[in-house]
């Protein structure tokens, strides 16, 4: 997984982090609890993507901005 700016610049944005989640899940028999760091990293990237491009921006690797904020709040991450 690259640095945040590299992952934001990727096409599509944040894709390396989404792939890291898939690889982790595959390696860990699809036990989501084993991949929390990768999920947090994707949400960090997606949050930065929406801060940079606005809530109406789209990338296949990220949930919609409103859903992302709900997910981050549920996980106890700061969204602002």
C-alpha positions as a printed Julia matrix, in Angstrom:
80×3 Matrix{Float64}:
   0.0     0.0     0.0
   1.43    3.34   -1.01
   1.46    6.72    0.64
  -1.75    8.74    0.72
  -0.81   11.17   -2.07
   0.3     8.31   -4.33
  -2.93    6.42   -3.71
  -5.01    9.56   -4.37
  -3.17   10.07   -7.67
  -3.77    6.47   -8.76
  -6.35    5.75  -11.48
  -8.9     5.15  -10.06
  -8.13    7.04   -6.85
  -7.62    4.9    -3.72
  -7.64    1.7    -5.79
  -4.43    0.27   -4.23
  -6.06    0.5    -0.81
  -9.23   -1.23   -2.0
  -7.06   -4.0    -3.48
  -5.22   -4.31   -0.16
  -8.55   -5.04    1.54
  -9.37   -7.75   -1.0
  -5.93   -9.33   -0.61
  -6.23   -9.26    3.18
  -9.71  -10.79    3.15
  -8.59  -13.51    0.76
  -5.55  -14.3     2.91
  -7.62  -14.38    6.12
 -10.58  -16.53    5.03
 -12.74  -13.41    4.56
 -12.66  -12.5     8.26
 -13.21   -8.75    8.17
 -11.94   -8.28   11.73
  -8.45   -9.31   10.53
  -8.38   -6.47    7.98
  -9.33   -3.42   10.04
  -6.09   -1.56    9.29
  -6.65   -1.92    5.54
 -10.27   -0.77    5.84
  -9.21    2.25    7.9
  -6.54    3.07    5.29
  -9.12    2.99    2.48
 -11.47    5.24    4.42
  -8.59    7.65    5.09
  -7.86    7.81    1.37
 -11.52    8.2     0.41
 -12.01   10.96    2.98
  -9.02   12.83    1.52
 -10.39   12.24   -2.01
 -13.72   13.86   -1.12
 -12.01   16.75    0.69
 -10.0    17.44   -2.46
 -12.7    16.88   -5.1
 -15.99   17.53   -3.29
 -18.77   15.22   -2.16
 -20.14   14.75   -5.69
 -16.87   13.29   -6.99
 -16.81    9.59   -7.83
 -14.27    6.81   -7.72
 -15.02    3.11   -7.97
 -12.84    2.42   -4.94
 -14.84    4.52   -2.45
 -18.37    4.55   -1.07
 -20.39    7.73   -1.59
 -19.23   10.59    0.64
 -22.32   10.48    2.88
 -21.97    6.72    3.41
 -18.23    7.07    4.03
 -18.88    9.57    6.82
 -21.4     7.22    8.45
 -18.94    4.33    8.22
 -16.11    6.44    9.64
 -18.31    7.63   12.5
 -19.27    4.03   13.25
 -15.58    3.11   13.33
 -14.74    6.09   15.55
 -12.62    7.9    12.98
 -12.65   11.65   12.6
 -14.18   12.73    9.3
 -13.32   16.39    9.48
